[in-house]
Amino acid sequence: MATRSETPLVDMRGIVKTFGSVEALRGVDFHVDRQEIVGLLGDNGAGKSTLIKILTGVHTPTYGEIEFEGKPVHINSPHEARELGIETVYQDLALVPLMSIARNFWLGQELARNYGPVRVLNHREMSDRARDALLDIGIRIRSADEPVGSLSGGERQSIAIGRAVYFGKKLLILDEPTSALSVKQTGEVLNYTRRAKERGLSVIFITHNIAHVHEVADRFTIIRGGRKIGDFYKEEVSEIEVAQMVMTGAVPERLRLVPADAD
């Protein structure tokens, strides 16, 4: 089974989250090393979404500790998560179809010029910089002024990932990034995920499609029923074994930890 580095980028320990009488997370430990892609896997209701919402400041843990870059943190809002360098691409992408690629790319962080008391958006610079930033990670667009609503699902996903890579800097969280994409579009998104790692980011890849995440992940963390089943490096576990652990929670005997006092 996989072990963590001495100082992970993210280190969540003993995370418990209750909603009334429902215990969604039951003492989960989760970590992400620097420049690592972690596949966070579990069936519906396993607790993976709750864990990520705690990391991104949507929920606060009932119990547990979080460290980011070796320092204790309390993440109370998505804004605080972004300030730390955590960017999330949600399944719904959070893109505005009627706005251009450039406006979506800079949404909430627009570039502007001041003309006396009047503040005017600098559309040309936003378009040029968005195009260059996307090209830098291999995403070619026809025009940054094209409305997002005219793009395919894969193209929209690439814009969302490119934006997160550009502004995220440290940790990129991808929530079901290949959902409902064609084979070609899925391949492109997986390539962009690898590029993000090459640029120095760590990535949490959340998905139900084990074949997709198995292509890009360095390690898998499997959660079931609010508890962590274990951490496994890709080279030590097959796709089939990962799928069986997600479905049954049973760890293959050869991957079980040996007690420290064993002969």
N, C-alpha and C positions, 0 to 999 in steps of 0.2 A: 504493500500500500504506500501511497505517496506521503511524503513529509514536507513540512514547510521550511522556508529559509529562515535565517536568524531574525531578519527584520523584513517581514512582508510589506508590500504596499498597503494592503488592507488586512486587518486582523480583527475578526469578530469572535468573541469568546463567550460561551455560555448564554447565547441569546434566547430569551424566553419572551413570547408575546401571547397575551391572552386578550380575547374579546368577550367580555362577560365571563361565562362559564366555559367558553371554548378556548382550548390551549392550541394555538396555531403553530407555535414553535416551542420545542421542549429542550432547551439547553443546547442549541446548535453552535458548533464552532465552524467558522468559514474564513478562509484566507485566500488572498491573491498575491502572488509574488510579482516582482517588477518584470515588465516586458513578458508577460505570460498570458496565454489565452486559456481561460477556465470554462469548461462546459458545465453549467449548472442545470442539473437534470432532476426530474421528478414528475410523477403523474399529476393530473388535476387535483388540487387540494393538498398537495404534498407539503406546501409551505414555502416554495421557492420565491413566489411573488411577494409574499409577506417579508421574507428576508431582504429582498432587494428594496422594497419600499422603506424598510428601516435604514438601509445603507444610504438611500437617496433622500431621507428626511421626510417622507410622506407619513410614516408611523414612527413612534418612539418605542423602544423596547421596554417591556415590563421589567425585565432584568437583563443583565449582561453588559459587556464592555466592548467598545470599538476603538481601535487605534488606526490612524492613517499616517503612513510614513514614520511609524514608530512612536507617534504622539497620541495620547488619549484625546478623543474628540466626542462632542455631543452634536449630532446633526439634527437640527430642529426644523429644517425646511429644505425643499429642493434648491432654493437659492443658496443656502449654506453649502449644500453638496457641490453645486457648480463652482462656488468660490474655492473649494478645496481642489477642484480639478476633476470632478466626477460628472461625466456627461452621459445621458441616457437617450437611446433611440427606442421609443416605445412602439408597440405593434401598430398603433394608429398614426405613427410618424409625426404628428403635431405639425403638419405642413398646411399652408393656406392655399387651396387650389387656384384661386383667382389672382394670387400674387405671383410675381416673377420668381425665377430661381434665385436671383440676387437678393430680392427682398426677403424671401424665406431664409436664405443663408444668413442674413444679418438681423433677422427678426429679434427685436429686443436689444440689439447692440448696434443700431444703425450708425453709419458714418454721416456726419453733417458738417456744413459750413455755417458760420455766423456772419450775417450781413447786418451789422448794427444790432438791434434788438431781435431781429428775425433769424430763426434757425432753419436752414434749408437742407434737405437730404442731398447727399452727394451721390447721385445715381451712377454716374460714370465710374467713380472710384469703387463703389460697391460691386458693380458688374465686373470690372477688371480684376479686382482682388478675389472675388468669388470664383471666377473662371480659372485664374491661376492656381488658387488653393485646391480646387477640385482636380485640375490637371496634374498637380504635384503628387497626388496619390493615384493617378491613373484613370480619373474619371473625365471623359471628354464629353462636352456638351455643345449643342449647336449654337446656342446663344444664352447668355445669362439673363436676358430680358424676356425669355420665353416663359409663359405662364406654367406653373407646376401642374395645373390641371390637364395639360396636353401631354404629359409624360406617361410612360408605362409604369407599372408597379415596380419593376426592377430599377428603373431610372429614378423614381421617387425615393426608393430605399437608398440608392447610392448618394443622392443629394443629402439625405438625412445623416448618413454615416459620414460623408465628407464634412458636413458642418460640425458634427460632434468631434471628429478628428482635429479639425482646425482650432476649435475653441476648448476642447477637453483637456489636452495636454498630458493627463496622467492615467485616467481610468475611463474606459468606454464600456457602457452596458448596452447590449443588444437584446431586445425582447422580441423573440420569435422573428428574426430578421428575414427568414426565407419563406415565411408563411405565404401561400397562394402565389408564389413566383414560378415562372417556367424554369426548365432545366438550365437554359442559357443564362437567365437573369440570376438564378441561384448561384451559378458558378462565378458570376461577376461579383456578387455580394461577398462570397467567400474569399475572393481575391482581395477585395477592399479590406476585409477583416485582417488578412495576413499583412497587408500594407500598413495598417494601423499599428500592428505589433512591430514591424520593421522600423517605424518612425519612433519607437520607444514607448508606446502606450501598452498598458495592460488591458485585457478585454475579458468581460464576463459575457458569455454567449448562452442565452436561455432559449431552449427549444424543445419541441416534442420530436423533432426529426433527428434521430441519433446518427444516421448516415451523414447528414450535413455537418453536424458538430464534430464528428469523428475525423473529418478531413482537416480541420483547422486547429482543434484544441490540443494543448499540451497535457492537460489534466482534466479529469472529470470529478465533480463533487455531486454525489447522489443523495437526495433527500426523499424520505418517505414517511408519511404520517407525522410530520413535524419534527422528525429526528434525522440526523445525518447517518446514512449507511456507511459512507467512507469516501476517501479521496484515492483516485487511481490514475497513474500516468498512462498515456495512450499506448505506449509500447508494452505495457504489462497486461492489457485487457483488450478483448475483442469487442466488436460491435454487438455481437450476440450476447456476450456476457454482460455488457452494459445494459442492454435491453431487458435481460432477465432480472437484473438487480433493481431496475426501475419498476418492473411489474410485480416482483415478489419480495424484494427486500433481502433476498438471500445472497450472501457474499460467497463466491467460490472458495472452497477450503484452502486452496493454494495462496489465496490473497488475504486470508485472515491474519490479523496481528498475533504474533507469538508472545505470550506473557513473559515479562522480564525475568521471572524466577523459574522459567521452564528449564528443564535439563538440556 
